Amino acid sequence: MPLTIFRRFFFVLVAVFFGALASVAAPADDEAAVVPVKGLCDGLIASMKQGTALDFPGRVALLAPEIQKDLNLPFMTRIVVGPSWKTFSAADQETLVKAFSDYSTGTYAQRFKSYSGERFEVDPTPASVPSGDRIVHTKLFTGGPDPVQLDYLVRKSDEGWKIIDVFLSGTISEIAARRSEYSTVLRQGGAQALIQLLQKKTTDFGH
């Protein structure tokens, strides 16, 4: 076989091989991308079903491990803070991640604290975006005429697929809303001001 023809044949084989791998990897990634969303939804329903048997600290203790597993909270903290993140000391960055993580857990514990037949429906087929991330569509049925649409943006990391943002009604980004809310605090008081704000908000949930 002439060298030129051999090279063409080789590259065709390579293209076919990697194309086959991609077709196998995509469904596997789609399935894996749904796992953290399903885990979070199941955790929230479990918390709600506890009802008045759990107080706020009890719901936090129940939800914290699941939220830590399903959400990429360090990444979300960096995005919420924005460009000034790089100017903060390592100690401030670590404290900010903990404060934002505690606040995020507290938010879920406050929002999902009673049960009256609610249920989540998680679409098993996520939408792919050009970055390689996935959007997992869910609906929260609360007994009203229309379910609440919650879409989760998930990204693959060294620790697997994790949630990095939540969109209410498919359009309202939780991270963008938080970034807008905290921008003035960061501009006026830096890392310490945001840490204190997040800690106060978390404490207020329990009152």
C-alpha positions as a Markdown table, in Angstrom:
| # | Residue | x | y | z |
|---|---|---|---|---|
| 1 | Met | 0.0 | 0.0 | 0.0 |
| 2 | Pro | 1.5 | 3.4 | -1.0 |
| 3 | Leu | 2.5 | 5.6 | 2.0 |
| 4 | Thr | 0.0 | 8.3 | 1.1 |
| 5 | Ile | -2.9 | 5.9 | 0.9 |
| 6 | Phe | -1.8 | 4.2 | 4.1 |
| 7 | Arg | -1.8 | 7.5 | 5.9 |
| 8 | Arg | -5.3 | 8.4 | 4.7 |
| 9 | Phe | -6.5 | 5.0 | 5.7 |
| 10 | Phe | -4.9 | 5.4 | 9.2 |
| 11 | Phe | -6.5 | 8.8 | 9.8 |
| 12 | Val | -9.9 | 7.4 | 8.7 |
| 13 | Leu | -9.6 | 4.6 | 11.3 |
| 14 | Val | -8.6 | 7.1 | 14.0 |
| 15 | Ala | -11.6 | 9.3 | 13.2 |
| 16 | Val | -13.9 | 6.3 | 13.3 |
| 17 | Phe | -12.4 | 5.1 | 16.5 |
| 18 | Phe | -12.7 | 8.4 | 18.4 |
| 19 | Gly | -16.1 | 9.0 | 16.9 |
| 20 | Ala | -17.3 | 5.7 | 18.3 |
| 21 | Leu | -15.8 | 6.7 | 21.7 |
| 22 | Ala | -17.6 | 10.0 | 21.7 |
| 23 | Ser | -20.9 | 8.4 | 20.9 |
| 24 | Val | -20.4 | 6.0 | 23.9 |
| 25 | Ala | -19.1 | 8.8 | 26.2 |
| 26 | Ala | -22.0 | 11.2 | 25.6 |
| 27 | Pro | -24.8 | 9.0 | 27.0 |
| 28 | Ala | -22.6 | 8.0 | 29.9 |
| 29 | Asp | -21.9 | 11.7 | 30.7 |
| 30 | Asp | -25.6 | 12.5 | 30.3 |
| 31 | Glu | -26.5 | 9.9 | 32.8 |
| 32 | Ala | -23.8 | 10.9 | 35.2 |
| 33 | Ala | -24.8 | 14.6 | 34.9 |
| 34 | Val | -28.2 | 13.9 | 36.2 |
| 35 | Val | -27.0 | 12.1 | 39.4 |
| 36 | Pro | -26.2 | 15.2 | 41.5 |
| 37 | Val | -29.5 | 16.8 | 40.6 |
| 38 | Lys | -31.4 | 13.7 | 41.5 |
| 39 | Gly | -29.5 | 13.4 | 44.7 |
| 40 | Leu | -30.2 | 17.0 | 45.7 |
| 41 | Cys | -33.9 | 16.7 | 44.8 |
| 42 | Asp | -34.2 | 13.5 | 46.9 |
| 43 | Gly | -32.4 | 15.1 | 49.8 |
| 44 | Leu | -34.8 | 18.1 | 49.8 |
| 45 | Ile | -37.9 | 15.9 | 49.7 |
| 46 | Ala | -36.4 | 13.9 | 52.6 |
| 47 | Ser | -35.9 | 17.1 | 54.6 |
| 48 | Met | -39.4 | 18.3 | 53.8 |
| 49 | Lys | -40.9 | 15.0 | 54.9 |
| 50 | Gln | -39.3 | 15.4 | 58.3 |
| 51 | Gly | -41.5 | 18.4 | 58.8 |
| 52 | Thr | -41.7 | 19.7 | 62.4 |
| 53 | Ala | -39.7 | 16.7 | 63.6 |
| 54 | Leu | -36.6 | 18.7 | 62.7 |
| 55 | Asp | -35.7 | 22.2 | 63.7 |
| 56 | Phe | -33.5 | 24.4 | 61.5 |
| 57 | Pro | -30.1 | 23.0 | 62.8 |
| 58 | Gly | -31.5 | 19.5 | 62.3 |
| 59 | Arg | -32.4 | 20.2 | 58.7 |
| 60 | Val | -29.0 | 21.7 | 58.1 |
| 61 | Ala | -27.3 | 18.6 | 59.5 |
| 62 | Leu | -29.5 | 16.4 | 57.3 |
| 63 | Leu | -28.9 | 18.4 | 54.1 |
| 64 | Ala | -25.3 | 19.5 | 54.5 |
| 65 | Pro | -23.6 | 16.2 | 53.3 |
| 66 | Glu | -25.9 | 16.0 | 50.2 |
| 67 | Ile | -25.4 | 19.6 | 49.3 |
| 68 | Gln | -21.6 | 19.4 | 49.7 |
| 69 | Lys | -21.6 | 16.3 | 47.5 |
| 70 | Asp | -23.9 | 17.7 | 44.7 |
| 71 | Leu | -22.8 | 21.3 | 44.4 |
| 72 | Asn | -19.4 | 22.7 | 43.5 |
| 73 | Leu | -19.5 | 25.3 | 46.2 |
| 74 | Pro | -15.9 | 26.5 | 46.0 |
| 75 | Phe | -16.4 | 27.2 | 42.3 |
| 76 | Met | -19.7 | 28.9 | 42.9 |
| 77 | Thr | -18.1 | 31.1 | 45.6 |
| 78 | Arg | -15.4 | 32.3 | 43.1 |
| 79 | Ile | -18.0 | 33.1 | 40.5 |
| 80 | Val | -20.2 | 35.0 | 43.0 |
| 81 | Val | -17.2 | 37.1 | 44.1 |
| 82 | Gly | -15.9 | 37.8 | 40.6 |
| 83 | Pro | -12.6 | 39.3 | 39.6 |
| 84 | Ser | -11.7 | 40.5 | 43.1 |
| 85 | Trp | -11.4 | 36.9 | 44.2 |
| 86 | Lys | -7.8 | 36.8 | 43.0 |
| 87 | Thr | -6.9 | 39.8 | 45.3 |
| 88 | Phe | -8.0 | 38.0 | 48.5 |
| 89 | Ser | -5.7 | 36.2 | 50.8 |
| 90 | Ala | -5.8 | 32.4 | 50.9 |
| 91 | Ala | -7.3 | 32.6 | 54.4 |
| 92 | Asp | -10.1 | 35.0 | 53.3 |
| 93 | Gln | -10.8 | 32.7 | 50.3 |
| 94 | Glu | -11.2 | 29.7 | 52.5 |
| 95 | Thr | -13.4 | 31.5 | 55.0 |
| 96 | Leu | -15.5 | 32.9 | 52.1 |
| 97 | Val | -16.1 | 29.4 | 50.7 |
| 98 | Lys | -17.2 | 28.1 | 54.1 |
| 99 | Ala | -19.5 | 31.1 | 54.7 |
| 100 | Phe | -21.1 | 30.8 | 51.3 |
| 101 | Ser | -21.4 | 27.0 | 51.7 |
| 102 | Asp | -23.1 | 27.4 | 55.1 |
| 103 | Tyr | -25.4 | 30.1 | 53.7 |
| 104 | Ser | -26.3 | 27.9 | 50.7 |
| 105 | Thr | -27.1 | 25.0 | 53.0 |
| 106 | Gly | -29.1 | 27.3 | 55.3 |
| 107 | Thr | -31.1 | 28.6 | 52.3 |
| 108 | Tyr | -32.2 | 25.1 | 51.3 |
| 109 | Ala | -33.0 | 24.2 | 54.9 |
| 110 | Gln | -35.1 | 27.3 | 55.3 |
| 111 | Arg | -37.0 | 26.9 | 51.9 |
| 112 | Phe | -37.7 | 23.2 | 52.2 |
| 113 | Lys | -39.0 | 22.7 | 55.7 |
| 114 | Ser | -42.5 | 21.2 | 55.4 |
| 115 | Tyr | -44.2 | 18.6 | 53.3 |
| 116 | Ser | -47.6 | 18.5 | 51.7 |
| 117 | Gly | -47.2 | 16.1 | 48.9 |
| 118 | Glu | -44.6 | 18.0 | 46.9 |
| 119 | Arg | -42.5 | 16.0 | 44.4 |
| 120 | Phe | -39.7 | 16.6 | 41.9 |
| 121 | Glu | -39.7 | 15.4 | 38.4 |
| 122 | Val | -36.1 | 15.2 | 36.9 |
| 123 | Asp | -35.7 | 14.9 | 33.2 |
| 124 | Pro | -33.3 | 12.0 | 32.6 |
| 125 | Thr | -32.1 | 13.6 | 29.3 |
| 126 | Pro | -30.0 | 16.7 | 30.0 |
| 127 | Ala | -29.3 | 19.4 | 27.3 |
| 128 | Ser | -25.7 | 19.8 | 26.2 |
| 129 | Val | -24.1 | 23.3 | 25.9 |
| 130 | Pro | -21.1 | 24.2 | 23.8 |
| 131 | Ser | -18.8 | 24.3 | 26.9 |
| 132 | Gly | -19.4 | 20.7 | 27.5 |
| 133 | Asp | -21.6 | 21.4 | 30.5 |
| 134 | Arg | -25.1 | 20.0 | 30.9 |
| 135 | Ile | -28.4 | 21.5 | 31.8 |
| 136 | Val | -30.7 | 19.2 | 33.8 |
| 137 | His | -34.4 | 20.2 | 33.7 |
| 138 | Thr | -36.6 | 19.6 | 36.7 |
| 139 | Lys | -40.1 | 20.5 | 37.8 |
| 140 | Leu | -41.3 | 20.9 | 41.4 |
| 141 | Phe | -44.9 | 20.0 | 41.8 |
| 142 | Thr | -46.4 | 21.8 | 44.8 |
| 143 | Gly | -50.1 | 21.2 | 44.3 |
| 144 | Gly | -50.6 | 24.4 | 42.4 |
| 145 | Pro | -51.9 | 24.6 | 38.8 |
| 146 | Asp | -48.3 | 24.9 | 37.4 |
| 147 | Pro | -45.1 | 23.3 | 38.5 |
| 148 | Val | -42.0 | 25.3 | 39.3 |
| 149 | Gln | -39.4 | 24.9 | 36.7 |
| 150 | Leu | -35.8 | 24.6 | 38.1 |
| 151 | Asp | -32.9 | 24.0 | 35.7 |
| 152 | Tyr | -29.5 | 23.0 | 37.0 |
| 153 | Leu | -26.3 | 23.7 | 35.2 |
| 154 | Val | -23.8 | 20.9 | 36.0 |
| 155 | Arg | -20.1 | 20.7 | 35.1 |
| 156 | Lys | -17.7 | 17.8 | 35.1 |
| 157 | Ser | -14.8 | 18.3 | 37.5 |
| 158 | Asp | -12.1 | 16.0 | 39.0 |
| 159 | Glu | -14.7 | 14.9 | 41.5 |
| 160 | Gly | -17.3 | 14.1 | 38.9 |
| 161 | Trp | -20.3 | 16.1 | 37.8 |
| 162 | Lys | -21.5 | 18.9 | 40.1 |
| 163 | Ile | -24.1 | 21.6 | 40.1 |
| 164 | Ile | -22.7 | 25.1 | 39.5 |
| 165 | Asp | -25.8 | 27.1 | 39.0 |
| 166 | Val | -29.6 | 27.0 | 39.3 |
| 167 | Phe | -32.1 | 28.7 | 37.0 |
| 168 | Leu | -35.6 | 29.6 | 38.2 |
| 169 | Ser | -38.1 | 29.3 | 35.4 |
| 170 | Gly | -35.3 | 28.4 | 33.1 |
| 171 | Thr | -33.9 | 32.0 | 33.0 |
| 172 | Ile | -33.1 | 33.5 | 36.4 |
| 173 | Ser | -29.6 | 32.5 | 37.5 |
| 174 | Glu | -29.1 | 32.1 | 41.2 |
| 175 | Ile | -25.4 | 32.8 | 40.9 |
| 176 | Ala | -26.0 | 36.0 | 38.8 |
| 177 | Ala | -28.5 | 37.2 | 41.4 |
| 178 | Arg | -26.1 | 36.6 | 44.2 |
| 179 | Arg | -23.2 | 38.3 | 42.4 |
| 180 | Ser | -25.4 | 41.4 | 41.8 |
| 181 | Glu | -26.5 | 41.4 | 45.4 |
| 182 | Tyr | -23.0 | 41.2 | 46.8 |
| 183 | Ser | -21.2 | 43.5 | 44.4 |
| 184 | Thr | -21.7 | 46.6 | 46.5 |
| 185 | Val | -20.7 | 44.9 | 49.7 |
| 186 | Leu | -17.5 | 43.6 | 48.1 |
| 187 | Arg | -16.7 | 47.0 | 46.6 |
| 188 | Gln | -17.2 | 48.8 | 49.9 |
| 189 | Gly | -15.8 | 46.3 | 52.4 |
| 190 | Gly | -14.0 | 43.6 | 50.6 |
| 191 | Ala | -13.9 | 39.9 | 51.7 |
| 192 | Gln | -14.5 | 40.5 | 55.4 |
| 193 | Ala | -17.7 | 42.5 | 54.7 |
| 194 | Leu | -19.1 | 39.7 | 52.6 |
| 195 | Ile | -18.1 | 37.0 | 55.1 |
| 196 | Gln | -19.9 | 38.9 | 57.9 |
| 197 | Leu | -23.0 | 39.4 | 55.7 |
| 198 | Leu | -23.2 | 35.7 | 54.8 |
| 199 | Gln | -22.6 | 34.6 | 58.4 |
| 200 | Lys | -25.4 | 37.0 | 59.6 |
| 201 | Lys | -27.8 | 35.8 | 56.9 |
| 202 | Thr | -27.1 | 32.2 | 57.9 |
| 203 | Thr | -27.6 | 32.9 | 61.6 |
| 204 | Asp | -30.9 | 34.7 | 60.9 |
| 205 | Phe | -32.3 | 31.6 | 59.2 |
| 206 | Gly | -32.4 | 29.9 | 62.6 |
| 207 | His | -34.3 | 32.7 | 64.3 |
